[in-house]
Amino acid sequence: MRKWECVLSPDESDPVGVERGQGQGPFVIVCEHASSTLPQSMGDMGLSEEARLSHIAWDPGALAVARLLSARFDSPLVFQKFSRLVYDCNRPPESPASMPMKSEIYAVPANEVVDGAERLARTQALYRPFHAAVSTLIDERTCHGLATSVITVHSFTPVYFGKSRAVEVGILHDADARFADGILAAAAAERRHDVRRNEPYGPADGVTHSLILHGISRGIPNVMIEVRNDLIADQAGQEVMAGYLSELIAEAIGQQDKNKKTFVNVRSH
């Protein structure tokens, strides 16, 4: 048996974290890149410690912000417990980016040759349980008559391929822009941060998989939030950003409710 055929050993945790699963708030919050942890079976994937702890392995600060939003809105949170270098849960199984051979300036040796059997093993161990958890939560909430929108939370590096990024917060969407439009309108009125539509990534970059799978396919509002990770590098920054985002989200929901669309009205607390 090759070591990866059991991607997760019996003493490793469930690949998916669910918190506030019974929350009555209006969202399911998703964090696909929450952890830099590598399964024991993968060793160090041929990477230096610097690379394993860098943004290529996870989204620093994203889980902390997602947890704060989950608490503020009493909404369930689903997050991935292992590194996106093993499987990027915001990519479908057929995408080469689901197990990237290279991420920014770093080659990923363990992903240079991944045959069909290994690809399937990683997909079954990490991708399928993660998205099953999200789908189950949405289904349960629907059965209980709880209005639900999907928010995915990410972070991005301030310097990419040697170029600085001025954008501070990205509000991303695919074909359904309802939720994003409301947040962007609230941000434009506030002008506290440099907030942009579909930056530093957009649908053409393949980053809206979770939105399509759980939001667009069901016809429910959805949005992806990207925060520059230097702004959420510590607890103070995370709390400030979560407070800012919760204000934008609440304003967007309230405005949509006034327009008698599909959101429900809530306030952050």
Beta strands, then each sheet from edge to edge (+ up, - down):
strand 1: 16-19
strand 2: 27-31
strand 3: 77-80
strand 4: 102-103
strand 5: 106-107
strand 6: 149-156
strand 7: 159-160
strand 8: 163-164
strand 9: 169-172
strand 10: 195-197
strand 11: 222-228
sheet 1: 1+ 3- 2- 6- 11- 9+ 10+
sheet 2: 4+ 5-
sheet 3: 7+ 8-
end
